[in-house]
């Protein structure tokens, strides 16, 4: 064969892709698959050993009482609503950080070449897709097996749970990918959700249609999100995750005093990002229903924990002003006033959500189940929980920097996770205890001991939250 013929002979895309992979990863290939498969193997073992055991114990303990109380259908409906919410959130997350995020160097040197883009992006898509698929199957399989083992239903629950989990996991992966497809700048400018989801179902076409600029932006954003996560830089993490504000720019802030101006600014920000108040309302609603059920009586303790957890998550979504105040404690206060006064003003948005939505829903739920006395007790319970939730939001917003041990090689991630989670765990635990104690008001069983305990808990937690603000402000001044 002549030298000219050798130079003009085309090289197949697969061989070029394998050569590039060999140069970057060596003869053994990429280690990403082995790492993911090992992690899934460990999770599957832990799910089978501990997840199944704990879930079966819950089914055996509460299954019959829930069925007698007619709570099976509401729980199933709540699960369906949760799946829909997760699908929507996955699509929205994909528009900011999609599942296909290869290394930026891989994007510039391999994806941007003439090699078939399906080959260059296949691994980057299959790894997160397989992870979600297996995770859904594990959750559904463990849940179905626990229902069978706990005697709540027949053996058919196992394949149904496994199949349903796989279906939900796959749907989450496709919804996540559809968000990235829709946000890609190289695609049609007015591609709708249905069109992007249909494109995601044709995975080869969807990956081949992703542009280099969009992939580079998502990859760089994924790297910054990972860096912010490992360094516990919550402000940078929120800036990377949050979508740019593109609506309501013509709306203006009207002054009205220090407190009212700050509250109006927070509410204006929520109007410009309507998904935050909508998501907060969707989380507060089931939490308030659960709180009303607890006040009405005959509700498991787990319902109290889940109810307070929902109220906390919903209030946290609309507390962006409080978090920004914690990030900017060292900046000059343009409106004057104290840092404590500004923190109280920024607490208005989550407080209004709990008062205007959480308290009425809990009252209606408790009143429908146990009468008007329980409705009044539910309002009091939501007020007590609201104080605990706001204290937890203060602890989370003003906790300062993580300890140095969070960045060490041994136990660093665990320390960082505990540092991030402890305000939330504390507020949920204290809030559930307050709810259970105040729920006795609805049944007329609350004694002086319950009232004193609730007052003692609030008397300790609220000063702790205030001291967190004082320490954070002093650290910024230093």
C-alpha positions, 0 to 999 in steps of 0.5 A: 500500500502506498504512503499516499493511500495510507494517509487518506484511508479513514480511521473508524470512529470507534478506533479513534475513541479507543485510542483517546481513551487509551492515552488518557486512562491507560490499557485498563480503561476508565476506572469510573465503571469499577468505582460506581459498580463497587459503590452500588454493590456496597449500597445493595449489601447495606440495603439488604442487611439494614434497610430491609430489617428496619423497614420490615420492623416499621411495617410490622409495628405500624402496618396494621394500625395504619390500615385500620386508620385508613391511612394506606390510600393517603400515604400512597397518594402522597408517594405519587405526588412525591414522585411527580415533584422529584421528576419536576425537580430532576428536570429543573436540575438538569437545566443547571447541571445535567447528568452528562458532565465529562471532564472539561479537557475531554470535552475540548479534546475528544467531544469537540472532534469529529468522533461520533458524539454518542461514543464520546458521551456514552460513558458520561451518560450511562454512569449516572443513568445506571446509578439512578436506575439501580438506586430506584430498584433497590428502594422499590425492592427493599420496600416491597420485600419489607411489605411481604416480610412484615405481613402487610401484603402478599408476595406480589408486592416484591416484583411490583416494588422492584419494577416500580422502583426501576421505572421511577429511577429510569424516569428520573434519569430521563427527566434529568437528561431532558432538562440538559437537552432543553437548556442546551444552547445549540438546540432549538430556542423554544424547545418545550418540555415534551419535545425535550423529554421525547428527545431524551427517550432517543438517547443516541439522538439526544447525546449527539445533539448536545453542543460543545458550549453547553457541555463545557458549561455544565462540566465546569459548573459540576466542577465548581459545585464539587469544589464548593461541596468539599470546602463547605462553601454554601454561598458559592454552592447556592450561586452555582445551583440557583438558576439565573433570575430572568423574570420580574425585572421590571418590579421595583422595591418600595421602601417602608422602613428597615424591617418592612423594606427587608421583608419586601425585598425577600418577598420580591425575590420570591416573586422573581423565583416562583418555584421557591414559594411553590416548592415551599408550599408543597412541602409545608402542606403535607407537613401541616397535614401530618401535624394535624393528624398527630394532634388528632391522636393515634398517629405514630411517632414517625409521622410527627418527625416527618411532619416537622421535617416537611415544615422545616424543608418548606420554610427553608426554601423561602429563607434565602434572605436569611441565608444571604444575611448570614453570608454578608454579615461583614458587609456594611449595613446600608439600611442601618440597624442591628444584625439581630434586627435584620435577621428578625426581618429576614425571618418574616418570609418563612414565618409567614409561610408557616402562619398563613399555610401551615397553621390553617391546614393543620387546624383543618386536618385536626378539626376534621379528625377530632373536633374544634378543640383539636383544631385550636391545639393544632394552631398552637402546635404549629406556632411552637414548631415554627419557633423551633424551625426558625431557630434551626434556620438561624443555626444553619445560616449563622453557624460559621465556617466548618471545623478544620477536621472537616478537610482532613483525610481521615473522617473529613467527609463525615465531619463535614456532613455532621457539621452541615446536618446538625442544625437540621437534625436538632430542629427536627428532633426538638420540633417533633418533641414539641409537637407530641407534647402540644398534641396532648392539648387536643385530647385534654391530656396536657398537664403542667409538665408538658407545658413546662417542657415545651417552654424549657426547650424553647427557652434553651434553643432560642438563646442558642440560635441567638448566640450563633448569630452573635458569634458569627457577627463577631467573627466577621468583625474580627 
